[in-house]
Amino acid sequence: MSSAAKQSVESAPRKPRLGFAGLGWIGRNRLQAVAEADVAEIAAIQDVQASAVEEARKLSSDAMQFAAFEELLDQDLDGIVIATPNCFHAEQSIAALERGIAVFCQKPLGRNASETRRIVDAARAADRLLGIDLSYRAIPATRAVSDLVASGELGKVFAVDAVFHNGYGPDKAWFRDYLLSGGGCVLDLGSHLLDLALRPLGFPQVTRVQSSLFANGELMSKRDVEDYGVATIETADGTVINLSCCWNMHIGREADIEIAFYGTRGGAKLRNVDGSFYDFVGERFSGTKTEKLHHPEDAAWQWGGLATIEWIERLGVDARFDVEAEQLVLLAETLDRIYKISQD
């Protein structure tokens, strides 16, 4: 090998060595996205169910296989992608971070603000990168709308309408168990909406929250798993966010997903197309006129792994703690207020 070629190889950044914990549908989807993008070395995979590991082996046959999460931690890893049930997110994320391993976790990061704060504190103490799979923020159409809102071109944004109505619902039993999940459709879908609403507004202080949660058509009176939730959220700078989300509602299509921002000089909206979970368009409004900001995605099914790939690319450059992770605590605190969980 020539000296120039040798220097080029030596200076090329090493692909991060990753472990994947939790190999259900979402875990395998993220694994497939990473494998196809070829941005990391998939070193190890783990799930308590042997059948899930076998399915994942089809995507990465060279990866070491484990049944126990603790075995995964004993490997030489730069990062772990966690897609296990919600109740394991805190203990697994903290265990990895305390070993000096960066973490990318499915949302919600924690079942409540207390768990979320513990994870973020652990990432800060370990000085390791922490990411969360709020996948809708990575869609190009989302970025077009968010950048427009953040630019100030819409004037003072005083109202946001955010909707995620799902004609289906989770097919795993643990989603319906409050102790395992920490909540229902608001935690599952509303976490996306809150992130999409608050991020381009600069995460203003939330001053007031009113909410109503339903389970099987009845107002909830105890800790349960809601399948319909609405909330009105007011911020210190005078913006009102109207949020609505549901599972298994009769909506006549697979999904209605949209978030609209209304300002004194214009409006903007992200919306799904024809009930799709994957095809989105961004629009800008001026009076009665509509301008397309971004058209539906090409190869839209791949967008689910975009946030994962972005985290890996960041990990390859700088694995240290990113202070943006502290915004995850603000999101979790707002979700707690929707659920009427004490902030003590």
N, C-alpha and C positions, 0 to 999 in steps of 0.2 A: 504494500500500500504506500502510495506517495505521501510525503510529509504534509502536503496540502489536504489530501483526502483524509489522512489520519486526524489532522487538526479539526476538520469539518465534523467528523464523527464524534470526536471528544467534546466538541462545543455544542453539539445538538442536545436539546433538553431531553432528559429521561422521561418516558411516559410514567405517570404515577401508577404504583401498584395498588390495586383496589380489591376490597372484599365486598361481597353483596350478601346482606342478611335479610331474609324474607323473600321468597321466590314465588309468591302468588302472581296474579295477572300483572299488577303494576310493577312488581319487582322484576319480572321477566321482561316486561316492556322496556324498562329502563336499561336492563342488561343488554337487550338486543340493540337499543339505540347506541349504547357505548361501544358495543362490539362492531357495529357497522360503521361508526364514525372513526374507529381505530385511534382513539385519543388516550387510551389507558391500557395497561396490562391487567387483565382480569385474572387475578392470582388465586382467589378463593371464593367459594359460594357456600351458603349455609341456610338450612331450613330444617325445622323439626320433622317435616313430612318428607319421607324418602321419595315419594312420587314427584314432589315439587323440584327436588334436586335433580332427579332424572330428566325432567323437562328442561331445566336450565342447562344441563350438560349438552343439550343439542345446540345451544347457542355458544358455549364456551367449553369445549371438551377437555382442554388442557388445565382448567382450573382445579385446584384442590377442593375436596368436598368435605363438609362437616355437618353434623347434626346439632352440635351445641355452639351457642354464640361465644362462649368462653374460649373454645378451641380456635375460633376465628381471630380472637384478639391476640393469640400467641403467635400469629404469623407476622412476617415482616411486611407491614402494610403502610402506605402513605395515607389512605383514606378508606372509609367504610360507607357504603350506600345502604341505608336502613329503610326497609319497606315492610316492617312487621306490624302487628296490631298496635293501636294507640297506647295501650297500657304498658308496652315495653319501651316506648321511645325514650323516656327519661333515663331509665336505668341503663339501657344499652348505649345511648349517646354519651352519658357521663362516663361510663366504664371505658369506652373507646377514647374519649378525650383525655382521661387521666393516664392512659397509656401513650399519649402523644400522637394519637391517630386522628386526623381530620374527619369530620362527619358531614354527610349529606343525608337528611332525614325526610321522609314523607311528611306531609302536613296531616294533622296538626303536630307541631314540634312537641308540645305537651298537652295533656288533657285540660290544663287550666294554666293560669298565669304563674302560679307558684312553681309548677313543674318546668314551665318554659324558662322562668328566671333562673332556676337551678342549672339548667343546661347551658344557657348563655354565660352564666358565671363560671361554669366549668371550662367553657371554651376560652374565655378571657384569661382564666388562671393558667391554662395549659398553653396559651398563645397559639391556638390552632384554629384553622378555618372551619366555620360552621355555616352550612347552607340548608335551606328548606325547599322542598319541591312544590313551591307555589307556581305551577307550570304555566298558568295563563299569562303571567307577566312577561314570559319569554316569546309570546307570539308576535310576529312582526306587525300585525294589525293593532295589537294592544299597544305596542311601543309608539306607533304613529299617533294614536289618540293620546296616550300619556304624555308624550313629548309636546304635543300641542297644548294640552292643559297646563303643563309645567312652564311653558314659555310665556304665559300671561296674555297671549293673543286673544283669549276668550273674555278678557276683562276679569272682573271679580266673579269667581265661581261661587254661587250661592246655593245651588241645589244639585244633588246627585241622586239618580234613580238607579238602583242596582238589583238585578233579578237573576236568579238561577233556579229555574223550575225544571225538575228532572222527572220525566215520565216513568223512569225506573227507580230502583233503589238498590242498596248494597245486597249482595247475595250471600254474604258471610254472616253467620249467626252473631259473632262478637260485636258487630256494628250495632245490634239491638240491645246489647247489655251495657247499661250505663257505667258500671264499674270498669269495664274493659275499654269502652269507647270514649267516655267522658262527655258524650252529647250526641246529637243526631245531625240533621241536615244543616243546621247553622254552623256547627263545627266543621262539618265535611265540605259544604259548599259556600257557606257564608264567609269562611276564612279567605277564600279566593276573592270574594266581592270586597271585603274590607281592605285587603291589600291593594286591589286595583283602584279603590276609591281614595284611600288615604295617601298612597305613595306619591302620585303626581301633585297632591295638595301640600306635600312637604310634611306629612304626619303632624297636623295641628293637634293641639290638646283637645280631647273629647270632654265636653262639659256636662252633657245630659244624654241619657239613654232611656228610651221607653221600648218595651217589647212585649209580644204575646207569642207564646209557644203552644202548639197543639200536638196531640198524639191521637191518631185514629179519630179525628174530627172533634175531639174534646180538648178544652183548655187544660193544660197541665197544672196540677196542684202539688206535685211532688217531683223529686228527682226521677226523671224518666228520659226516654230517648224520643225526641220530637221528630215528626215527619213534615211539619210545616211551621215556619217561623217568620215573623215580621218584626222589624225594629225601626225606630226613628232615632237617629244619632245626630246630635248638634255639636259643633266645634266652637272653640273660643274665637275664631275669626269669622263666625257668622255663616257657616255652611251647614245645610241640613242634608243628611244622607238617609234616603229611604231604602231599606233593604228588605228583600223578600226571597225566601228559598224554600224548597220542598223536595221530598222524595215521593215517588209513586202517586203523583196527582194526575187527575184526568185532564191533560192539557192538549190532547189530540195530536201529539208528536213526541219525539224522543226528548227534546229539551228546548227550553226558551232561555237563552243566556244573553244578557245585555247590561251594559252600564253606560249611562248617559250623564254628561256634565253640562250644566246650563249656567252660562255666564252673562255678564252685562253687555258683552260685545259679540256673543256667538255661543254656539253649542257644539258638542261632539259626542259621538256614540260608537262603542264597540258592540257588535251584535253577531250572533251566530246566524248561519244561512240555512233555511229550510229545515230547521230542527236538528241540525248536525251538532255533535259534540266537538267537531274538529275544524269545520270551515267557518272562518270569521271575516268580517269586513269592518273597516273603520270609516267613519263618515264625519264630515264637518257641516254644521248648519249655520246659515245666515238668513234670518227671517224664514221664508218658505222655501229657500233654496238648499239643496243638498249637494255636497261635493264628496266624491270618493277619496279617502285618504289612502286606503290600501284595499286591494281586492282579495277574495278568498285565496287561501294558501295553496301552492302547488305541493303535491305529496303531503297533504295535510296530516295524515296519520302519524307522521314522524315528529310533530311538534311536541308530543308528550315528553320526549327526552331532551328537549332543548335546554331546559334549566339545569339538568344533570350534566350535560356536556359543557355548559358554560362554567359550572362549578369546577369540573375537572380541569378545564383549561386554566382557570385561576389557580387551582391547586398546583399545577405544574410550574407556575411562575412564582407564586408566593403563598405558602401554606400557613402564614400567620393569621391571627385573629383579625377579623374585619369588624369595625365598630358598627357597621350597618346591621349586624345581627341584633343589636339592642332594639331595633325597631320591631323585632318579633315579640318582645315583651309587651310593647305598646299594643300590638294587634291582639295578643292574648288577654290583656287587661280589658280591652273593649269587648271581646267575646264573653269574658266573665260577667261584665255588666249586663249584657244581653241575657245571660243565664241567671242573673241576679245572685251571683256568687260573691261573697264578701271579699273585699280587697285586703283584709287584715292578714 
